[in-house]
């Protein structure tokens, strides 16, 4: 009997421990993403879901409510859109051992471009596509803790403007423009929550991020978004809301570095970048044409990393 009570107590302790461990699943992506940890939703994050109009003001206390005529039953309203906080761990792939490709976009007309740090890190030479020719970068500056980097190279095309600082509203549309799988394409996403990106390197502080879920691709294609890294994410007004830095192909999610990190890197680099006039607006039906026009104008371009400095990309 005593042994049975001891066994029962052990089972109870294990059940209590299991109850406080957050549910988690392992993300699989080009840069593997981590277990997700859902945290309480701040009250200001909740908003009506798509297609749910705000509730009209009701009549005053002394005014009787009119009875509406009977109507056929309708579908239940969509629940409010919920947000999540994600804790993402980026597994280190070790030192670079091959050439690579990514995306960059113009910050000002003097030749300052922005990309993801992992696109140009540990590269002996970096090239930026301008027209049909590849031009060598003259300088690269990498943020000490965020996955973004500045490239100084050939003069750019029309430059971008930034969205206001702070997290986007839940459900905000974004349009990622670049070269996934080394092909010109764009991805439509919607904002679903904030991210805390942790890296295993000792002494590296957590990196803030913003998580988006895929809606569609144009042109449509399957597989990884590798090559879109470093590309801009635009809101519907054509303002940059972040830089694409991570993907989770299994879950259809994309993570961006926020605008605040871009501004911090510009200050660190001593660059007084003046915002451009912005680009054309985006919408779900014409975002492919808008993305194509940005590449044609030289606002968004392709980046090539020569790992050992002895290779050069072919003319397009």
N, C-alpha and C positions, 0 to 999 in steps of 0.2 A: 504493500500500500504506500509506503514511504517513497519507494522508487517511482511509483506512478505519479505521485504529487510533484516530485522533483522534475520528472519529464514534462508534466503539464506546465510547470513554471517556466521551463526553458522554452517551450513552444510559445507561451505568452510573451516572453521577452523578445523572441525573434519576430513575432507578429507585430509588436509595437515598433521595432526598428524598421521593419519593411514599410510600415504605414507612413513613416516620416521621410522615406527616401523618395525624391521626385521621380515620376515616370520619365523615362528617357529612351530615345532611340538614336542609333548612330546614323548620321548623315553620310551619304556617299557622293562625292563630287570630284571635280578636277583638282581642287584643293579640298581635301576631306573636311567636312563640317562635323560638329560635335553633337553631343546630346543637347536637346532643347530643354530649357527650364522655364516653365510658364509661371509668371509672377502675377500678383494681384493687378488688375487693370485700374489705372488712375481714373477717377470719375470723369475728368475732362476729356478722356479719350473716347468715350462712348458717343455714338451719334446714330441717327436713324440709318438703317440699312438701305441699299439701293432700291429705289422705287417706293420707299415709305415716306410719304409727305409728313411734314411736322403737324402735330395736333393743333387744330384751330382753337382759339380761345373759347371757352364755354360761356353760356349765358350767366348773368348775374344771379345772386342767390334768390332775388325776388321774382325772377323771370322764369316761368315754367318752360321746360325744354319741349320744343315741338316734336311730335312723334313722326318719324319718317315713314313713308309708305313701305309696305312689305316688298322685299326684293329677293330675287333668287340668291341662294348661298354663294359666297365668293371664297376664293382661296385665302388662307390665313396670311396676315401680313408677315413680311420677312423679319426675322429677329434683328435687333441692333447689331451692327458690325462690332466684333470684339477684337481687341488687340493683344499682342503677346510681347513679352521681353524674351529675347533669345540669348543664351550663353553659347558662343561658338568657339571651338578650339581648332586652330589651324595647325595641322601636323607638318612638321618641317620635312622637306624633301631632301635636305642635305645640300651640299654645294652644287651649284649649277654644273651640268655636264653636257649641255647641248645648246644649240642656237634656239631662238624663240621668236614669236611674233605676238603683237598686241595692237592696241589702239591708243591714239592720243588725240587731244583737241586743243585748239588755239585759245590762249589766254590773252595775248595782245599781238599787235601787228609787227612787233619788233623781232619775232621769232621765238617766243616763249610758249612752250607746249606743256600740257599736263598728261601724265599717264599713271599707271599703277607701278609701285616700286618693284614688285616681283617680275615685271616685264623687262626692266633694264638693270636690275641688280646683278652684280658680278659679270657684267659684259665688258669686254675689252673695247668694243666699238658698238655704237648705236646709230641706226639710220632711220630717217623720217621720209615717208613718201610725199613727194610734191609733184603733182601732175603724173607723169609716167616715170619720173626719175627718182632715185633714192639719194638723199642728201645726208652727209655725215653730221651728227650732232657735235657741237663744240664743247658742251658742258652738260653734266647731269647732276642734279642735287636731289637727294632722297631724304624724306622726312624721317626723323629719328625713331618715331614710334608708330606712325600711320603708314598704310600701304599705298602711298602716293609719291610721285617724283616729278620734278621739273626737268624739262629738256630744253636746251637752247640750240636752235638749229636755224634752218632757212625761214625767211619771212612767211607768215601765215596768211590764211585767207580771212574772211570776216570773223570777228571774235564774238565771244559769248557774253552773257550777263548772268549773274548769280541770283538765285532765289533768296528770300529772306532766311536768316539763320533760324535754327530750331527744327524740330521734327515735323515732317509733313502731317497733314490730317489723315487719319485712317481712311483708306479707300482712295487716296489720291492716285491718279494715274501718272505713270512715268514711262518714258520712251528712251530705251538704251540704243545708241547708235554706234556702229563700229564694224569690226571684221571677225565675227565668230567663225571658227574653222577656216580663217583666212578668206572668207567671202564677204562681200558687202551685204549687210543685213541689219535689221533692227528688231528689238523685242519690246512688246508692250507689257507692262507690269502694273500691279497695284500695291500700295504700301500696307503692310500688315503689322509692323512693330519695330522696336529698337533692338539693337544687338550689342553685346559686350564680347568683343573678339579677343580671345586669349591665345598667346603663342607660347610654345614650350621653352623658348630661349630664356635663360636666366637673366633677370633684370629688365625684361621687356614689359612695360606697363600695358594694361588692357587697352584695346583700341575700340572707340565707339563706332557703331555702324547702323545702317538702316536696312531692313529686310523687306523685300518685295516678292510677290508671287506672280508667276508668269500668267499672262492672259492669251497672248498670241505672238507669232513670229511672222515677219514679212521680209522677203518671201518665206513661205513655210518650209521648214527643214527640221530634221530630227537630229538628236545627239547632243553632244557637249556644246557649251557656249565658249569654250576655250578660244582665245583670240579677241574676245570682247573686252577683256580686262584692260582697264585704263580708259575705256570709252565714257563719254558723258551720259548722264541720265537727265533728260529734260522733263519739265512739267508741261502741262497743256499750253501754257503761255510762252513756251520756248526758252524758259530760264533753267539753268543748270541747278539740279537739286542734289547731285552727288556724282561720285566716280565709281564705276563698276569694278569691284575687287574680288568678289567670291561668287561661286555658283554652287548649287546643290541640284544636280540634274535629276536625281531620283525623286525629289520632292518638288521640283519646278520652282525653286527659289533663287533669287539673286540678291546679293548684299552690296551696298554701296558705302563708300566713305563720305561723310557729310560735308557740306560746304564749309563749315567752320575749320575743318582740317586743311582745306585748300588755302583759305585765307591765312592760317597760321604758317603754312609753308612759304607763302609769298613774303610774309614778314621776315621769316628766317633767311630767305634768300635775298633780302634787300631789294625786292622787285615791287615797284609802284605800278601795278597793273591796273589800268583804267578799264572799267567794264565797257564792253562793246554795246552796240545798239540792240543786241539780241538777235535771235533767229526767228524764222517763221513759226507760227503756232502749230501744235500737234493735235491730232484727233484720231480715234481708232480706225477710221476709214481711209485716211490719207497719210498716215505716218510713214509709210514706205517711201512715198514721193518726197516727203520732207527730209528724210534721212539721206536719200540719194542726192538731193540738192546740197546738203551740207558737205558730203564727201566731194562732190564736183567743185564746190567753191573753195575747198581747202580748209574748211573749219574743223573737220574730223578727218583723221588720216591714219595710215598704217605705220607701225613701228617694227623695226627688225633689230634683234639683239644678236650680235656676233660674239659668241662666247669667248673664243680665243683671239678674235680680231683678225683672223685670216680668211674670213668668208665675207661675201657681199651679195645682197639680194639682186635678183635679175630685174632688168627694166620691165615695167608692166606693159 
